[in-house]
Amino acid sequence: MTAPNPAAGKPVDPSTLVNVPRLVTAYFSGQPDPVDPSQRVAFGTSGHRGTSLKNSFNEKHILATTQAICDHRRETGLSGPLFVGIDTHALAEPALASAVEVFAANGVDVMIDERGGYTPTPVISHAILSYNKGRTSGFADGVVITPSHNPPEDGGYKYNPPHGGPADTDVTANVEKAANAYMEAGMTGVARMPYERARKAPSTHLHNYISPYVADLGNAVDMALIKASGVKIGIDPLGGAAVHYWAPLIEQYGINATVVNDAVDPTFRFMTADWDGKIRMDCSSPFAMASLIAMRDRFDVAFANDTDADRHGIVTRSGGLMNPNHFLAAAIAYLFEHRPQWSREAAIGKTIVSSSIIDRVARKLSRKLVETPVGFKWFVEGLGTGAFGFAGEESAGASFLKRDGSVWTTDKDGMVMGLLAAEILGRTGRDPHQLFATLTSELGVPFYERIDIPATPKQKSVLKALGPEQLAVRQLAGDPVSAIRTRAPGNDQSFGGIKVETESGWFAARPSGTEDVYKIYAESFRNQNHLKAIQQDAQRAIAKAF
């Protein structure tokens, strides 16, 4: 693991803060070169991301991508409203203005926050699903303008179809291709009207996002129990899109909760630096979460969300910041015991690089486990139909059904996961850390870590195509290999890497899509030394394959 930067976990140096006027000027003045791969529209697992300072997120990207979404809606017969949300990054407001200009010119009914505020990703998912419930036509979809927990200079733009979750690659590939074609053609074919007219257009609507989401929350989490228990809750929105949701929620349900920081500042100067010295609103990072962790003794349980509130970071008085995998396991164990209205057939969804403690919890619960490639899109259908009671990934993203077994969201919801931590403590008298400790006393203690290893583009290509016969590993850290996989067992889809398993541990290796590294995820159910041995054997085996 790379050694942390000396600034990690400390208040950021004001001289390193992003220059917001320069960032916004670059958004409008920058001219992306569509021939340069780094300046094209590129949809990853969470939409198109970049920064105006490097011509990778500029006005032309948003205009072209928005027109491509309008084209997609026409081609697929989508005629309902399009719900639009933004987070608190500096580039979100300019991108919203650009998008509204194109949507209005195309006559798309768009729903933007009535107070000119911010809208979390799960709220957009909830709005889409609520609108589409019971409909057979005129379906709604949505857009969220966010780069998630990325640094302040970044922007992001993602599309959620009528199922409410992240768009699948067949949709994003078409949108990406069309957007780049518009840029290559000098924006010919992109319809647009001046912003002032667009805001006044009959197709541009102001929408109350907060009230319906907050009102429905009690159907997903037992808010009455949280109130009655008196659990003392601390909440840090990390300056993100959930910031204005907590006051009405606390008032409506009467829970004993305090928002420890309600500041919104596009420089995010109130953050502590992440592991590399950069500002990153990563609620799973102990460095980015240093301020809330320092307050742990003030609350029975506390939590934070990233900037679009689709991820969660759980802090307990008993153990500090929870490892995301540990909270997933604790949440699964609790939910399937305390949701009697869920179907006996409701399964558990996890990504292939999530901890195997989840597999052991699933076996204990006698529940089906569905292991998928990385990406929340693989859980959308199951959450939508109720086939999955819970679905989560190792990067602190998860969602689950309403208490009656119907769909809540089909995208990650960090807000509902944070409140679940309070429900767990309120009902059981044990916080999630303590619940996890009880699980491991029965199921074993996992030692899990992800490390990044330098790799050339050629080596990354080799790794992506690597098969069991090329790796030829018979033993891992002294144990016989029980399986070598390149496809996720839950849906037989390629996960773009390779996984080697034994009875007491495993590793998975995947090339990074953005950096010249490959990632090794590894886990041992013995001890830290065994984990290190697994990591070393993994690196040796992959080096031979290169």
Phi, psi and omega in degrees: 000137178296136180295139180298148173297145179304335181277351185302133178080001181251158174305143186283149176289122181306332182290345182264358183293148180295143176273099187296314177303319179294321180297314182290321177301317180295329178300316183275331186264337183294144180240095181298143177265108184293350176279333180279117183304328182284350182245009177271165171289128182219113180270116173267206181292339181232044175084193179272131179228153177173192178223145179294336182290343178240018180057030178251356175210088183234176181305320182296325177300316184287318178300313183292318181292321179296318177297321178296324177292320176300318178298315180300319180297318179295315183295330183258004175074027179278118184236359179281183181289157175247117181276127184241128177234153176228157172257198189258007174297150185300328183276356183291315181297312176301319181293324176299315179301315180298316182295317181297323178300321182280316179301316181296317180295335178266002178071022180278129176287109181251144181246111179245156186304132186294337181258010183066029184261207188244150185227117180296153177307312181297333179290323175296316177300315180298319180295318179298311183295320180296318180293319187278348183302124178081356181274152174245353178200175179065038185290149176265160173217193184198165178227139173236125181263097185196142168258024180062230186273007184301163180303162186301334182280355185269158172229161179209156185212114181229156187241133176243114179291186184300341177285353173088348182257186179299141180295144177284166185296332179294325177285310184294327178296320179291318178297314179300313181298315181293319180297316180294326177295320177297319179294319179295330181271014179068027177075011175299130180098352177273116179277140185203144173229157181305146187303316181302317178291322182297319180294332181266358182297146181297344180269355179260117187240144172271137188228140176273102179274326190293309188300311182296321180294312181297319182296327184274346184303325180295344176275347178257319181239145181281083184291328178295321178294318179300317179297311184296328182286336182073014179308130182271117190245136171249137184230127175237109178288356184053035178069021187259192190292342180280356192306322184264009179268335189286320181299310178296328179292314180298320180293315184295319186260351176066031181277159183272076186232147179232129172275114188281342179205115179250019181288141170239119183210117185296349173275344183054042184294344181277353181283157165265148186294147178282184188304330183260011180088355180271159173277127180209125184275056184266105185284359174261358182266125178297337180283313178292335183263012187305321183295314181290323178300322180295341180264006191304328182284347179280344187228156173287323176206145180222159178206160177227161174234157175283187194292330176255009172062029175262356177240162183228149171227120187256126179242127178243155176296325186282334187217002181077213183286126179281141168299133183306319179299323182293320179291323176303313181297316180295318180297318180297312180301318181290310187299315184287347174269332188242024174233072186298338181277351177291148178298145175294343180268353182298127186262176176247127178257133176216154176278159187293342180256010174280161185300143177285356172299331178294320176301318182291323176295318180300317178296319178299323182276352186058042178249146176293136177249131178244112185259122187240170169298171178294140179123130184288345181301333182290345183260353189301309184297315182297319177292324182293326182264350185087005178292331173255127172282326183214144174216135182207161178230160189298341183269032173067037176237131181198164170206166181210171184287164169295167184297333179272002178091004177268170186291139173258290172224161175246013171236167181297142180228099180287334181290314182290330177291322177296317179292330177298322178302321178290321178297318179303312180293318182297323183275318189262342186078003177239135177282169184301328176298315181291323176297318179296320179299322177296319179299314185289335177295335179262322190255353182103154182264124178272139173245110192233141176203148171246132177234154178251133181241131178304141179206141177283162176305322179295317179296323178296322177295319178299315181297319182297329183263002186294136177243169181305324183290329178286326182284318173050052177259124179257335179228148177226116182052040176087355181254146177294139179286130180261338180199144170234122187237144168239357179232143181291131183293338183286329182219008176058032177260142176297139177251013173070030180190204182217145180231133180241129187236146168229180179294331187241009178180177180195164166220153172229140180235131180220139176286143175290143178275348186237340184233162178276064178215162164240154186256133171249118171260132182216152181211142175233145173254022176250289182195178183296323180295321178295321176300314179299321179295321177298314180298318180293317177297322179297313180297320180296315182296320181287322177300321178295322181292331178289000000 
